[in-house]
């Protein structure tokens, strides 16, 4: 079916629009506190921070502790 040659240019415009839009890969979205912890070189622990690490904040919506060493 011929629609006057609009299909290819329209498809190009649509794919160009979506290629410029940053979309995170599915399943890789993390809570803001976890991202903040990791970006500050912290590690998420289920319990209190083991020595010599110290508590820096939280991870997983406040359910775990963000720990960091003195480095």
C-alpha positions as CSV (number, residue, x, y, z in Angstrom):
1,X,0.0,0.0,0.0
2,X,1.5,3.3,-1.1
3,X,0.8,6.4,1.1
4,X,2.7,8.9,-0.9
5,X,6.1,8.1,0.5
6,X,5.3,9.5,4.0
7,X,6.1,6.4,5.9
8,X,9.9,6.4,5.7
9,X,10.4,10.1,6.5
10,X,7.8,10.0,9.4
11,X,9.5,6.9,10.8
12,X,12.9,8.7,10.6
13,X,11.5,11.7,12.5
14,X,9.9,9.5,15.2
15,X,13.1,7.4,15.7
16,X,15.2,10.6,15.8
17,X,12.9,12.0,18.5
18,X,13.2,8.9,20.7
19,X,16.9,8.5,20.2
20,X,17.4,12.0,21.7
21,X,15.3,11.2,24.7
22,X,17.3,9.6,27.6
23,X,15.3,6.6,28.8
24,X,16.8,4.4,31.7
25,X,17.0,0.7,30.9
26,X,14.1,-1.3,32.3
27,X,14.8,-2.7,35.8
28,X,17.7,-0.4,36.5
29,X,15.9,2.4,38.3
30,X,17.2,2.8,41.9
31,X,15.8,4.9,44.8
32,X,17.2,8.4,45.2
33,X,18.9,7.6,48.5
34,X,20.6,4.6,47.1
35,X,21.9,6.6,44.1
36,X,23.1,9.3,46.5
37,X,24.9,6.7,48.6
38,X,26.6,5.1,45.6
39,X,27.5,8.4,44.0
40,X,29.3,9.3,47.3
41,X,31.3,6.0,47.1
42,X,29.2,4.5,49.8
43,X,28.0,0.9,50.2
44,X,24.5,-0.3,51.3
45,X,24.4,-2.6,54.3
46,X,21.3,-4.4,55.7
47,X,22.5,-3.9,59.3
48,X,24.8,-1.4,61.1
49,X,28.0,-0.5,59.3
50,X,30.8,-2.9,60.0
51,X,34.1,-1.3,61.3
52,X,35.9,0.7,60.1
53,X,33.0,2.0,58.0
54,X,30.7,4.8,59.3
55,X,27.0,5.6,58.5
56,X,26.6,8.1,55.8
57,X,22.8,7.9,55.2
58,X,20.3,5.4,54.0
59,X,19.6,3.2,51.0
60,X,16.5,1.5,49.6
61,X,14.0,4.1,50.8
62,X,15.5,4.2,54.2
63,X,15.4,0.5,54.9
64,X,19.1,-0.1,54.8
65,X,22.2,1.9,55.9
66,X,24.6,3.7,53.6
67,X,28.2,3.1,54.9
68,X,31.4,4.7,53.9
69,X,35.1,4.2,54.8
70,X,37.6,7.0,55.5
71,X,38.8,6.9,51.9
